[in-house]
Amino acid sequence: MASIKNLKKDINFVMGDIIEAVYIHEMTTTGKPTEQSNALIDEAIATFDSLIVKVNDKKVENRKAHLKQVEKDLEAAAIQLVEKVNAL
């Protein structure tokens, strides 16, 4: 199991990179935010918030298994968001 500190960093970096990709897309195409790009950024922020809440949840029975599931959730959410960025 990765450390909680590193898991939080991974969540932060992945969601940050996705938001940065949306901003780069905006700058290279329209030069301004669109409804789709704003919605995608909001979704990335909401995903970040929910993952951090899951990491900080200490009331789970099996913490190790719970954190492994959070890692899987991060990967699945990242794949989904990257596909949406590519579809812009």
C-alpha positions as CSV (number, residue, x, y, z in Angstrom):
1,M,0.0,0.0,0.0
2,A,1.3,3.4,-0.9
3,S,1.5,6.0,1.9
4,I,-1.5,8.2,2.4
5,K,0.7,11.2,1.8
6,N,1.7,9.9,-1.6
7,L,-1.9,8.9,-2.5
8,K,-3.1,12.5,-1.7
9,K,-0.2,13.8,-3.9
10,D,-1.2,11.5,-6.7
11,I,-4.8,12.7,-6.5
12,N,-3.7,16.3,-6.5
13,F,-1.3,15.9,-9.4
14,V,-3.6,13.8,-11.6
15,M,-6.6,16.1,-11.2
16,G,-4.3,19.2,-11.6
17,D,-2.9,17.8,-14.8
18,I,-6.4,17.2,-16.2
19,I,-7.5,20.7,-15.4
20,E,-4.3,22.1,-16.9
21,A,-5.0,20.1,-20.1
22,V,-8.5,21.7,-20.3
23,Y,-6.9,25.1,-20.0
24,I,-4.4,24.4,-22.7
25,H,-7.2,23.2,-24.9
26,E,-9.1,26.4,-24.3
27,M,-6.0,28.5,-25.1
28,T,-5.2,26.7,-28.3
29,T,-8.8,26.6,-29.7
30,T,-11.2,29.3,-28.7
31,G,-9.0,31.3,-26.4
32,K,-11.8,31.5,-23.8
33,P,-13.7,29.1,-21.6
34,T,-16.7,27.2,-23.0
35,E,-19.6,25.5,-21.3
36,Q,-18.1,22.1,-21.9
37,S,-14.6,23.0,-20.6
38,N,-16.1,24.7,-17.5
39,A,-18.2,21.6,-16.8
40,L,-15.2,19.4,-17.2
41,I,-13.2,21.5,-14.7
42,D,-16.0,21.4,-12.2
43,E,-16.2,17.6,-12.6
44,A,-12.5,17.3,-12.0
45,I,-12.7,19.4,-8.9
46,A,-15.7,17.4,-7.6
47,T,-13.8,14.2,-8.2
48,F,-10.8,15.6,-6.4
49,D,-13.0,16.5,-3.4
50,S,-14.7,13.1,-3.2
51,L,-11.4,11.2,-3.5
52,I,-9.8,13.3,-0.7
53,V,-12.9,12.7,1.5
54,K,-12.5,8.9,0.9
55,V,-8.8,9.0,1.8
56,N,-9.5,10.9,5.0
57,D,-12.3,8.5,6.1
58,K,-10.9,6.7,9.1
59,K,-14.1,4.8,10.0
60,V,-13.7,2.0,7.5
61,E,-13.1,-1.5,8.7
62,N,-10.2,-2.5,6.4
63,R,-8.2,0.7,5.8
64,K,-5.6,-0.9,3.5
65,A,-8.3,-2.4,1.2
66,H,-10.2,0.9,1.3
67,L,-7.1,2.9,0.2
68,K,-6.4,0.4,-2.6
69,Q,-10.0,1.0,-3.8
70,V,-9.4,4.7,-3.7
71,E,-6.4,4.2,-5.9
72,K,-8.6,2.2,-8.4
73,D,-11.2,4.9,-8.2
74,L,-8.6,7.6,-9.0
75,E,-7.4,5.6,-12.0
76,A,-10.9,5.1,-13.3
77,A,-11.9,8.7,-12.8
78,A,-8.7,9.9,-14.5
79,I,-9.3,7.7,-17.6
80,Q,-12.9,8.9,-17.8
81,L,-11.9,12.6,-17.5
82,V,-9.0,12.3,-20.0
83,E,-11.4,10.7,-22.6
84,K,-13.7,13.7,-22.1
85,V,-10.8,16.1,-22.5
86,N,-9.8,14.4,-25.7
87,A,-13.4,14.6,-27.0
88,L,-13.4,18.5,-26.6
